[in-house]
Amino acid sequence: MILLCGKIMTWRKNMKSVKNYVYTERAHFMCPNMHFGIMAKIESNYDEGRLKQSIDTLQKAHPFLQSLIAEETDTGRFYYQIQDYMNIPVMIKEEAALWQQDYEEISVRGWNVMNECLLKVVVYPKENEFQILFIAHHLLCDGRGLLQLAEEFAEHYANGVIPQFAPERLIQCLNDLPSNSDLPLISKLIIGDANRRWKKEGQQVMYEKYSAFERAYIQKHKMKREIFTVCNQELEKILTLCKQHNVTVNDWLIAKMMLEENTNKVVIAADIRNQTKCYRQGAMGNYSTAFSIFVKKKEENVISLAKRVASLVTNICQHPQKEMLVLACYIHMHPELIDAVAISTLGEFGSKAGAFVGRNMFGYGSQNGYSITNLGKIKSNIIEEAIFIPPASPANKTTWGVLTVNSRMKVCVSNLIVRS
C-alpha cells in the first residue's frame, strides 16, 4: 500500500505538467443531460467508514476523479485540472425505492464541471446490504468506464482489492483511431464549411451563459424512466434463440426496440477500447463510438429483423470510416463550434453555424431519435443486481440502457417529456 501511494504521488507531480485536454469529449462539455448512472445492490454489511475508504481509494486510482475542467488562460483550451483537495460527494439516503427521485433532483441542478467533481454518489444503507447510486458526468467516462468503477468499488469494499492505478490518455487525433477512420470527402467539405462559417461569426459561448441555458433546458425537458427485468429463465430462452439464428443479444435488443418503439432507425453505442491506440487498461475517459442502424423496410418478426440488424452492424464494424464517423467529425470540427451546437439549436444563441450542425449532424432539430446502450454482462458475488441509467441526449426521444448482472438483465427505458 505504501508503494502504491508513493507511485501515485510521483505520478501526480508528473501529471500536472502533462495535461489531458478535452478532445472528442468536447461534445459532452456544453451539452445538457450529459450524465448517467448505475444503481447497484451490494451484498455486504453496510459500514460507513469502509464505504468512505473505498470511495477514497477509487479517487486515488483515477486522476479524472480528482479533476475539474479548467481553461488555459493563454490558449483558451479546456483540460482536466487535478485538484490537491477534492472529495467525491457522497449523500446518504434512507429510501432506495426513491432513487429515481434522487437522480432527478441531482439532474435538475445541472452540472458545473468547473466546480463540481465528475462523480456523485448516493447510498441507501440497510443492515445486511445496501444500494449505491453512481452518477457520472460523460466527461469522466463512458458507460463501460462507470461499470468498471462500480465493480472496483464492490471488490475493494468487500474484499479489500486495490483498483489498478491508471493514468488516462484520451483520444486526441485520427492517429489514435484505427486506420482508415478519416472522414469521406463530402463530410470533410461540410464540416470545413461549418468551421469557416463559425470563424466568420467571431463568437464564443461562455460557460456561464451555457450553464444558465442548461438549467433552463433541464427544467423544461424531463425524463420519465421505467425499469424492466428479464429474469434468468427468460434470458436463457433469448440466448438460445439468438444462438440458433446466429445473432447476438445486442442484435435482438436493437430489433426489439425497433418493433416496440415503431422506428426504422436506432443509434447504438459501441465500445472501441480494443481498437484505439491510446487506451490504457482501467483508465477513465471515453473510448466508445456511436453509429445508426437504418432498416428500410421493417420486419414484423424480431428474429428476422435481428438478422438484418446483424448484417448492418457487421458491415459498419468492418469499415472504420463508418464505425468511427462521429469521432472523426469531432476531431475535424472546431472545438468552440462544438460548444455552440446545443445552445444554438435548443437555446438562445445566435449562431447559424452552430444551429446548422445541431440540426443536420447532431439531431437536435427534431429531438426524435432512438438510442440504445448495452453495457453487456458481468458476474459478481458482491453486486447482486444493477441498473444502467443511460444519458438523455437532447437528440433522443427514447433511450434504452441495458445491463446484465448474474444472468438478470435490467432495461432502463428513458422517455423525453417536454413540460409546457
Phi and psi in degrees as a GROMACS rama.xvg file:
@    title "Ramachandran Plot"
@    xaxis  label "Phi"
@    yaxis  label "Psi"
@TYPE xy
-63.2998  -40.182  ILE-2
-63.2683  -43.4879  LEU-3
-60.9966  -46.5615  LEU-4
-60.5843  -38.0616  CYS-5
-63.2446  -42.1244  GLY-6
-63.4765  -40.7755  LYS-7
-65.0695  -43.1695  ILE-8
-63.2479  -41.1122  MET-9
-63.3633  -43.5161  THR-10
-63.5357  -41.5329  TRP-11
-58.496  -39.8816  ARG-12
-63.8608  -42.1179  LYS-13
-70.127  -37.491  ASN-14
-64.574  -32.157  MET-15
-67.5834  -19.4898  LYS-16
-97.8515  -14.5645  SER-17
-114.32  104.822  VAL-18
-89.5546  142.649  LYS-19
-94.5274  107.321  ASN-20
-83.8061  157.588  TYR-21
-82.7048  107.587  VAL-22
-104.9  -100.005  TYR-23
-65.4563  -22.7234  THR-24
-64.1285  -11.0281  GLU-25
-56.7904  -29.0661  ARG-26
-64.7946  -18.774  ALA-27
-100.117  -3.60983  HIS-28
-75.2829  -56.9549  PHE-29
-113.911  59.8812  MET-30
-139.542  128.254  CYS-31
-69.2282  158.208  PRO-32
62.9951  28.7384  ASN-33
-89.7852  51.1381  MET-34
-136.662  161.088  HIS-35
-157.67  174.533  PHE-36
-150.572  167.273  GLY-37
-132.751  124.697  ILE-38
-104.85  117.445  MET-39
-124.533  141.005  ALA-40
-98.2391  122.715  LYS-41
-103.38  123.129  ILE-42
-88.9196  76.0683  GLU-43
-162.914  148.48  SER-44
-59.0576  141.177  ASN-45
-82.2339  131.45  TYR-46
-140.592  116.793  ASP-47
-61.8523  -41.7826  GLU-48
-63.3784  -43.1267  GLY-49
-66.4551  -37.376  ARG-50
-61.9032  -47.6913  LEU-51
-63.0762  -36.5562  LYS-52
-64.6249  -39.7145  GLN-53
-67.667  -41.3247  SER-54
-62.7353  -42.1182  ILE-55
-63.999  -37.8403  ASP-56
-66.5455  -40.552  THR-57
-58.6749  -43.6448  LEU-58
-64.6041  -37.6261  GLN-59
-67.5496  -29.268  LYS-60
-81.9376  -19.8688  ALA-61
-127.681  106.876  HIS-62
-55.0043  -34.5264  PRO-63
-65.3848  -22.601  PHE-64
-76.4346  -7.7981  LEU-65
-109.317  11.7434  GLN-66
-119.12  151.293  SER-67
-115.036  165.17  LEU-68
-88.6285  128.376  ILE-69
-128.984  161.897  ALA-70
-113.377  131.62  GLU-71
-70.3376  129.684  GLU-72
-69.0267  -31.5761  THR-73
-86.0509  -32.4397  ASP-74
-109.162  -20.4189  THR-75
77.8243  6.11935  GLY-76
-79.125  147.135  ARG-77
-100.058  143.548  PHE-78
-149.753  167.653  TYR-79
-86.159  111.361  TYR-80
-101.425  115.387  GLN-81
-69.9551  134.17  ILE-82
-101.379  141.516  GLN-83
-69.0539  -35.5089  ASP-84
-136.687  109.249  TYR-85
-153.811  127.537  MET-86
-102.78  141.627  ASN-87
-71.3615  123.157  ILE-88
-66.9507  128.217  PRO-89
-122.309  119.353  VAL-90
-107.68  133.885  MET-91
-101.634  123.269  ILE-92
-124.861  160.364  LYS-93
-94.48  -41.7811  GLU-94
-101.061  102.99  GLU-95
-64.754  -26.2089  ALA-96
-64.8156  -17.6404  ALA-97
-99.5369  18.9603  LEU-98
-61.5082  -33.591  TRP-99
-65.9356  -36.6419  GLN-100
-64.6668  -41.9987  GLN-101
-64.2415  -40.9695  ASP-102
-61.5434  -42.5574  TYR-103
-65.4022  -40.6542  GLU-104
-62.9771  -38.1372  GLU-105
-69.8874  -38.3114  ILE-106
-63.5463  -45.0067  SER-107
-68.665  -14.7683  VAL-108
-76.1531  -13.4419  ARG-109
76.3945  -177.731  GLY-110
-144.435  102.785  TRP-111
-85.3737  100.428  ASN-112
-73.9455  -8.48673  VAL-113
-86.6747  -13.8732  MET-114
-124.938  -17.513  ASN-115
-115.217  141.616  GLU-116
-55.5814  147.564  CYS-117
-79.4293  0.152191  LEU-118
-132.528  136.999  LEU-119
-126.313  145.647  LYS-120
-130.222  135.419  VAL-121
-122.912  133.528  VAL-122
-120.855  139.457  VAL-123
-122.249  92.7521  TYR-124
-76.4388  145.473  PRO-125
-135.666  173.513  LYS-126
-67.034  -48.5105  GLU-127
-105.726  -0.81  ASN-128
-161.83  174.204  GLU-129
-156.361  163.19  PHE-130
-115.017  147.373  GLN-131
-136.185  133.615  ILE-132
-111.456  114.48  LEU-133
-97.2144  124  PHE-134
-118.163  120.013  ILE-135
-118.035  142.721  ALA-136
-79.7993  145.981  HIS-137
-62.6121  -19.2962  HIS-138
-69.4917  -18.8941  LEU-139
-77.6368  -47.4884  LEU-140
-170.885  177.379  CYS-141
-98.0212  -174.177  ASP-142
-61.1641  -41.0028  GLY-143
-63.8142  -35.9811  ARG-144
-64.3884  -40.3797  GLY-145
-69.3297  -36.9759  LEU-146
-61.7213  -40.5611  LEU-147
-59.3577  -43.6641  GLN-148
-60.4369  -42.8054  LEU-149
-61.9658  -41.5393  ALA-150
-67.5669  -40.9784  GLU-151
-63.625  -41.8848  GLU-152
-58.8645  -49.4057  PHE-153
-60.4012  -44.191  ALA-154
-66.5868  -38.0245  GLU-155
-71.9975  -43.3135  HIS-156
-62.5327  -45.1549  TYR-157
-86.3492  -35.7027  ALA-158
-123.576  -1.77657  ASN-159
72.8454  19.0443  GLY-160
-75.6285  122.507  VAL-161
-78.4664  124.238  ILE-162
-65.7429  151.25  PRO-163
-64.1515  131.429  GLN-164
-74.7854  125.195  PHE-165
-139.773  94.4907  ALA-166
-65.0135  139.358  PRO-167
-86.2747  150.21  GLU-168
-139.668  112.692  ARG-169
-82.2569  166.526  LEU-170
-67.3071  116.565  ILE-171
-109.444  -28.3424  GLN-172
-157.542  175.893  CYS-173
-61.2069  -29.4  LEU-174
-65.1912  -19.139  ASN-175
-80.5725  -13.9197  ASP-176
-95.286  167.388  LEU-177
-59.4911  158.806  PRO-178
-57.4519  149.619  SER-179
66.367  30.4187  ASN-180
-93.5901  -5.45776  SER-181
-66.1014  159.44  ASP-182
-68.2646  151.123  LEU-183
-67.4029  161.095  PRO-184
-56.7577  -45.3939  LEU-185
-61.2624  -38.7912  ILE-186
-66.8423  -39.7462  SER-187
-60.9269  -42.1669  LYS-188
-64.3819  -41.3991  LEU-189
-65.0072  -46.2644  ILE-190
-68.573  -39.1825  ILE-191
-59.768  -40.8175  GLY-192
-65.4839  -42.8235  ASP-193
-63.0387  -40.3401  ALA-194
-61.1716  -43.4482  ASN-195
-65.334  -40.8083  ARG-196
-64.4717  -39.7347  ARG-197
-64.4288  -45.6926  TRP-198
-62.676  -37.7194  LYS-199
-65.5416  -32.9097  LYS-200
-65.87  -29.661  GLU-201
63.0749  38.1909  GLY-202
-112.117  171.845  GLN-203
-156.855  136.575  GLN-204
-86.3781  118.395  VAL-205
-81.137  144.158  MET-206
-62.6365  -34.1426  TYR-207
-62.6945  -40.8903  GLU-208
-66.2329  -42.4609  LYS-209
-60.5635  -44.2418  TYR-210
-59.1958  -40.3857  SER-211
-65.0612  -42.3881  ALA-212
-61.3227  -43.4356  PHE-213
-59.3229  -47.344  GLU-214
-62.1838  -42.2532  ARG-215
-65.0409  -40.968  ALA-216
-63.7031  -46.0463  TYR-217
-66.2388  -35.4265  ILE-218
-61.3892  -34.6917  GLN-219
-88.6279  -29.2421  LYS-220
-109.842  104.404  HIS-221
-102.589  150.168  LYS-222
-106.629  127.433  MET-223
-100.163  126.438  LYS-224
-117.979  139.39  ARG-225
-127.369  141.573  GLU-226
-111.699  127.563  ILE-227
-118.352  139.559  PHE-228
-113.048  130.733  THR-229
-106.084  108.869  VAL-230
-73.5393  172.107  CYS-231
-53.343  -49.0278  ASN-232
-64.8928  -44.4166  GLN-233
-66.422  -38.9512  GLU-234
-64.7909  -37.7898  LEU-235
-61.6197  -37.9759  GLU-236
-64.4399  -42.1259  LYS-237
-64.5359  -44.4769  ILE-238
-60.0952  -43.5198  LEU-239
-63.6282  -44.2727  THR-240
-62.3785  -43.6345  LEU-241
-64.43  -40.8983  CYS-242
-64.401  -40.6429  LYS-243
-61.6372  -34.0543  GLN-244
-105.924  10.0131  HIS-245
58.5221  44.2794  ASN-246
-126.46  161.448  VAL-247
-92.1135  164.971  THR-248
-61.8273  -34.9453  VAL-249
-63.5327  -41.0045  ASN-250
-59.0288  -43.95  ASP-251
-63.075  -41.7178  TRP-252
-64.6382  -42.0001  LEU-253
-62.684  -44.7968  ILE-254
-62.2355  -42.2491  ALA-255
-60.455  -42.7179  LYS-256
-64.8304  -42.7164  MET-257
-58.4917  -42.3454  MET-258
-71.3709  -45.5819  LEU-259
-71.4357  -34.4344  GLU-260
-95.5986  -1.17581  GLU-261
54.8713  55.6309  ASN-262
-134.734  150.82  THR-263
-97.7466  -7.04049  ASN-264
-131.698  129.686  LYS-265
-135.941  133.556  VAL-266
-91.9139  130.861  VAL-267
-121.478  146.459  ILE-268
-91.9775  145.939  ALA-269
-135.557  131.415  ALA-270
-75.9633  128.647  ASP-271
-123.185  24.1667  ILE-272
-54.9548  -40.3268  ARG-273
-76.9796  -7.93328  ASN-274
-104.682  -21.7144  GLN-275
-78.8736  155.412  THR-276
-96.669  -0.887413  LYS-277
-112.051  -15.2334  CYS-278
-67.7035  133.92  TYR-279
-111.36  133.604  ARG-280
-49.7037  123.535  GLN-281
87.6815  -1.66176  GLY-282
-75.6502  151.086  ALA-283
-79.9213  174.376  MET-284
117.284  179.414  GLY-285
-107.556  117.804  ASN-286
-129.649  56.8295  TYR-287
-144.16  159.931  SER-288
-128.858  178.923  THR-289
-145.36  143.289  ALA-290
-148.453  159.823  PHE-291
-102.162  145.248  SER-292
-110.913  121.066  ILE-293
-121.08  121.855  PHE-294
-107.291  118.195  VAL-295
-62.8573  -48.386  LYS-296
-122.549  116.969  LYS-297
-78.4324  134.338  LYS-298
-78.3846  156.733  GLU-299
-91.8427  -20.685  GLU-300
-95.2191  130.801  ASN-301
-63.5321  -37.2187  VAL-302
-72.1573  -41.3361  ILE-303
-60.5516  -42.243  SER-304
-67.583  -38.995  LEU-305
-61.9621  -35.2966  ALA-306
-65.0259  -41.5509  LYS-307
-67.1726  -39.4209  ARG-308
-61.3719  -45.7029  VAL-309
-57.7044  -41.3007  ALA-310
-64.8321  -41.7995  SER-311
-66.4312  -43.7358  LEU-312
-61.8293  -44.7483  VAL-313
-59.318  -43.6132  THR-314
-61.9707  -43.804  ASN-315
-65.7875  -44.8939  ILE-316
-69.093  -17.3121  CYS-317
-85.117  -6.82156  GLN-318
-127.675  97.9591  HIS-319
-53.2656  -31.3321  PRO-320
-62.3208  -31.1234  GLN-321
-83.9513  -44.4383  LYS-322
-68.3328  -36.6861  GLU-323
-98.8338  13.9602  MET-324
-54.1329  -47.6639  LEU-325
-65.738  -38.3724  VAL-326
-68.3409  -40.6824  LEU-327
-63.481  -35.3831  ALA-328
-61.6595  -46.7927  CYS-329
-59.5407  -39.9737  TYR-330
-67.0641  -37.3599  ILE-331
-80.6159  -23.5679  HIS-332
-81.3682  144.851  MET-333
-61.3292  127.233  HIS-334
-55.1056  -40.1056  PRO-335
-73.8573  -22.0011  GLU-336
-68.9295  -41.128  LEU-337
-57.9163  -41.0956  ILE-338
-58.3976  -32.7365  ASP-339
-86.1685  -9.64445  ALA-340
-61.7635  -54.5853  VAL-341
-65.5104  -49.1955  ALA-342
-69.0214  -28.7477  ILE-343
-74.5607  -35.9611  SER-344
-85.2175  -37.129  THR-345
-109.424  -12.8059  LEU-346
-124.913  -149.43  GLY-347
-118.726  72.9366  GLU-348
-135.817  120.85  PHE-349
-83.5154  68.6281  GLY-350
-118.675  113.22  SER-351
-68.2085  -34.6518  LYS-352
-65.6763  -45.0859  ALA-353
-63.4772  -42.4149  GLY-354
-67.1791  -36.2031  ALA-355
-61.6985  -47.468  PHE-356
-65.5132  -42.3088  VAL-357
-61.9472  -39.7007  GLY-358
-79.2464  -40.7307  ARG-359
-95.6897  -20.5262  ASN-360
-121.05  -28.3239  MET-361
-104.102  -10.3583  PHE-362
76.2963  17.5319  GLY-363
-80.7369  -11.2702  TYR-364
-70.8027  -50.4194  GLY-365
-86.8068  -29.8767  SER-366
49.5821  44.4016  GLN-367
-127.447  26.0618  ASN-368
-83.0744  164.582  GLY-369
-127.707  133.154  TYR-370
-142.082  150.804  SER-371
-139.024  136.404  ILE-372
-127.075  118.809  THR-373
-110.461  114.225  ASN-374
-80.8998  -1.06741  LEU-375
88.0727  -151.882  GLY-376
-132.958  148.689  LYS-377
-136.169  158.913  ILE-378
-115.401  136.164  LYS-379
-153.21  138.561  SER-380
-96.2062  6.61508  ASN-381
-114.086  -48.6486  ILE-382
-84.0881  110.989  ILE-383
-73.6713  -45.2493  GLU-384
-156.694  163.836  GLU-385
-156.953  154.956  ALA-386
-122.61  136.124  ILE-387
-101.471  118.55  PHE-388
-96.5475  109.244  ILE-389
-75.32  158.361  PRO-390
-65.1552  145.066  PRO-391
-101.3  76.5004  ALA-392
-56.7267  139.903  SER-393
-59.7347  -16.0348  PRO-394
-77.9028  -17.435  ALA-395
-105.907  140.977  ASN-396
-85.8235  -39.4859  LYS-397
-138.7  136.407  THR-398
-133.175  134.869  THR-399
-107.048  133.714  TRP-400
-116.656  127.455  GLY-401
-124.824  135.856  VAL-402
-150.085  134.426  LEU-403
-116.472  121.561  THR-404
-125.555  124.533  VAL-405
53.3826  46.51  ASN-406
64.3102  22.0934  SER-407
-122.453  112.173  ARG-408
-90.0045  133.335  MET-409
-115.569  130.887  LYS-410
-116.758  118.293  VAL-411
-99.8405  113.418  CYS-412
-99.6435  117.877  VAL-413
-109.167  123.567  SER-414
-116.516  136.401  ASN-415
-78.8404  130.744  LEU-416
-124.709  122.307  ILE-417
-94.9712  121.039  VAL-418
-78.4036  143.614  ARG-419
